[in-house]
Each structure stands twice: as structure tokens, then as C-alpha cells.
Amino acid sequence: MTVTGGCRCGAVRYVAEGMPEHHALCHCTACRRSAGAWMVGWALFARDAVTITGTPIRYNSSGDVQRHFCGTCGTGLFFESESVFPGKIDIQSGSFDDSAAMPPTARIQMADAPHWLRDLNGLPAFERYPGE
């Protein structure tokens, strides 16, 4: 399998070869704060299976954790930590070109998730906006 993607403006692109070790939706506080979102999708690949073009900005968020994002449009892209995932790179799956190609298979760090996230299916849902 080949996964392609990149940031919103196209300044940073990537190609990932093979199957990821996991594809999970993370609810941890660090991911939520870094992304400004209630959950972040991550697909973990071997570092040598990913080719990146362009130059993402790196932010050391804690310890040896490096979060990468586009310096032009701000899109979050990658997570690297040799102590957490040696030799691997987590790719933010919201940046995939084909978001339907690889559905997530797990939700992780639920201990940090707000209690109401467990009941999202109970909320009204709209194809676009209410009233349209």
C-alpha cells in the first residue's frame, strides 16, 4: 500500500510505503493541545518507509518528542520520538490525500478524553450545516 498526503498549502508532501503498524484516534491532552482538536488520527510507519518533500517545522513538545507541521499553513503532519516509537514516524492521518483509504482501527488515550466524547453518536448530525 502507498499512502500520500501533505499539508493544506502543498509546501510539505509525503509518500509512505507499506502498511502502518497502527491507525488510531488519539485523545491525549498533548495531541489535543497541539492540534486544537478533540482527537488526532495517527498512522505509524517505519521511518525509512516515508519520504518527505519540503521542510516541515519541528517543535520539541516534551522530552525527545518532535511534532512537525507546515511553517506556511500550520497543518500538523508528523510525530517522532525515539523513546516512544524507535525508528518510526506517526503521520497525522487527517493529512492523507485519500481519507477513506485507511479507516482508523482504534481509539487511544481514552483516559484523557472528555466524558462526552464517548457519546458522540447521540448528537444530531448534519451533512453540512444545520438548516441547509
SULBELBEL-V344530 format. One record per pair of residues at least 4 apart in sequence whose C-alpha atoms are under 7 Angstrom apart, sorted by the first residue. I is the first residue (numbers start at 0). GAP is how many residues later the second one is. D is the distance in whole Angstrom. If there is no record, write none. Layout:
# SULBELBEL-V344530
i=I gap=GAP d=D
i=I gap=GAP d=D
This chain:
# SULBELBEL-V344530
i=0 gap=16 d=6
i=0 gap=17 d=5
i=0 gap=18 d=6
i=1 gap=13 d=7
i=1 gap=14 d=6
i=1 gap=15 d=5
i=1 gap=16 d=6
i=2 gap=12 d=6
i=2 gap=13 d=5
i=2 gap=14 d=6
i=2 gap=93 d=7
i=3 gap=10 d=6
i=3 gap=11 d=5
i=3 gap=12 d=6
i=3 gap=92 d=6
i=3 gap=93 d=6
i=4 gap=8 d=6
i=4 gap=9 d=6
i=4 gap=10 d=7
i=4 gap=90 d=6
i=4 gap=91 d=4
i=4 gap=92 d=5
i=5 gap=4 d=6
i=5 gap=6 d=5
i=5 gap=7 d=4
i=5 gap=8 d=6
i=5 gap=89 d=5
i=5 gap=90 d=7
i=6 gap=4 d=7
i=6 gap=5 d=6
i=6 gap=6 d=7
i=6 gap=63 d=6
i=6 gap=68 d=5
i=6 gap=88 d=6
i=7 gap=65 d=7
i=7 gap=67 d=6
i=8 gap=64 d=6
i=10 gap=43 d=6
i=11 gap=41 d=6
i=11 gap=42 d=4
i=11 gap=43 d=6
i=11 gap=44 d=6
i=11 gap=58 d=6
i=12 gap=39 d=6
i=12 gap=40 d=5
i=12 gap=41 d=7
i=13 gap=36 d=7
i=13 gap=37 d=5
i=13 gap=38 d=4
i=13 gap=39 d=6
i=14 gap=35 d=6
i=14 gap=36 d=5
i=14 gap=37 d=7
i=15 gap=33 d=6
i=15 gap=34 d=4
i=15 gap=35 d=7
i=16 gap=32 d=5
i=16 gap=33 d=6
i=19 gap=23 d=6
i=19 gap=24 d=5
i=19 gap=25 d=5
i=20 gap=23 d=5
i=20 gap=24 d=6
i=21 gap=21 d=6
i=21 gap=22 d=6
i=22 gap=18 d=7
i=22 gap=19 d=5
i=22 gap=20 d=4
i=22 gap=21 d=7
i=22 gap=81 d=5
i=22 gap=82 d=6
i=22 gap=83 d=7
i=23 gap=17 d=6
i=23 gap=18 d=5
i=23 gap=19 d=7
i=23 gap=80 d=5
i=23 gap=81 d=6
i=23 gap=82 d=5
i=23 gap=83 d=5
i=23 gap=84 d=6
i=24 gap=14 d=6
i=24 gap=15 d=5
i=24 gap=16 d=4
i=24 gap=17 d=6
i=24 gap=79 d=7
i=24 gap=81 d=6
i=24 gap=82 d=5
i=24 gap=83 d=6
i=25 gap=13 d=5
i=25 gap=14 d=5
i=25 gap=15 d=6
i=25 gap=81 d=6
i=25 gap=82 d=5
i=25 gap=83 d=6
i=26 gap=4 d=7
i=26 gap=5 d=6
i=26 gap=11 d=6
i=26 gap=12 d=5
i=26 gap=13 d=7
i=26 gap=81 d=6
i=26 gap=82 d=5
i=26 gap=83 d=6
i=26 gap=85 d=6
i=26 gap=86 d=5
i=27 gap=4 d=6
i=27 gap=81 d=5
i=27 gap=84 d=5
i=27 gap=85 d=7
i=28 gap=4 d=6
i=28 gap=83 d=6
i=29 gap=4 d=6
i=30 gap=4 d=6
i=30 gap=9 d=7
i=31 gap=4 d=5
i=31 gap=5 d=5
i=31 gap=6 d=5
i=31 gap=7 d=6
i=31 gap=8 d=7
i=34 gap=41 d=7
i=39 gap=52 d=7
i=40 gap=51 d=5
i=40 gap=52 d=5
i=40 gap=53 d=6
i=41 gap=48 d=6
i=41 gap=49 d=5
i=41 gap=50 d=5
i=41 gap=51 d=5
i=42 gap=47 d=5
i=42 gap=48 d=5
i=42 gap=49 d=7
i=42 gap=50 d=6
i=43 gap=44 d=7
i=43 gap=45 d=6
i=43 gap=46 d=4
i=43 gap=47 d=6
i=44 gap=4 d=7
i=44 gap=43 d=6
i=44 gap=44 d=5
i=44 gap=45 d=6
i=45 gap=41 d=6
i=45 gap=42 d=4
i=45 gap=43 d=6
i=46 gap=40 d=6
i=46 gap=41 d=4
i=46 gap=42 d=5
i=55 gap=12 d=6
i=55 gap=13 d=5
i=55 gap=14 d=5
i=55 gap=15 d=6
i=56 gap=11 d=5
i=56 gap=12 d=5
i=56 gap=13 d=6
i=56 gap=14 d=6
i=57 gap=8 d=6
i=57 gap=9 d=6
i=57 gap=10 d=4
i=57 gap=11 d=7
i=58 gap=7 d=5
i=58 gap=8 d=5
i=58 gap=9 d=6
i=59 gap=4 d=7
i=59 gap=5 d=6
i=59 gap=6 d=5
i=59 gap=7 d=6
i=60 gap=4 d=6
i=60 gap=5 d=6
i=60 gap=6 d=7
i=63 gap=17 d=6
i=63 gap=18 d=7
i=64 gap=15 d=6
i=64 gap=16 d=5
i=65 gap=13 d=6
i=65 gap=14 d=5
i=65 gap=15 d=6
i=66 gap=11 d=6
i=66 gap=12 d=5
i=66 gap=13 d=7
i=67 gap=8 d=6
i=67 gap=9 d=6
i=67 gap=10 d=5
i=67 gap=11 d=6
i=68 gap=5 d=6
i=68 gap=6 d=5
i=68 gap=7 d=4
i=68 gap=8 d=5
i=68 gap=9 d=7
i=69 gap=4 d=5
i=69 gap=5 d=5
i=69 gap=6 d=7
i=75 gap=16 d=7
i=76 gap=14 d=6
i=76 gap=15 d=5
i=76 gap=18 d=7
i=77 gap=11 d=7
i=77 gap=12 d=5
i=77 gap=13 d=5
i=77 gap=14 d=6
i=78 gap=10 d=6
i=78 gap=11 d=5
i=78 gap=12 d=7
i=79 gap=8 d=7
i=79 gap=9 d=5
i=79 gap=10 d=7
i=80 gap=4 d=6
i=80 gap=5 d=7
i=81 gap=4 d=4
i=81 gap=5 d=7
i=93 gap=5 d=7
i=112 gap=4 d=7
i=115 gap=4 d=7
i=125 gap=4 d=6
i=127 gap=4 d=7
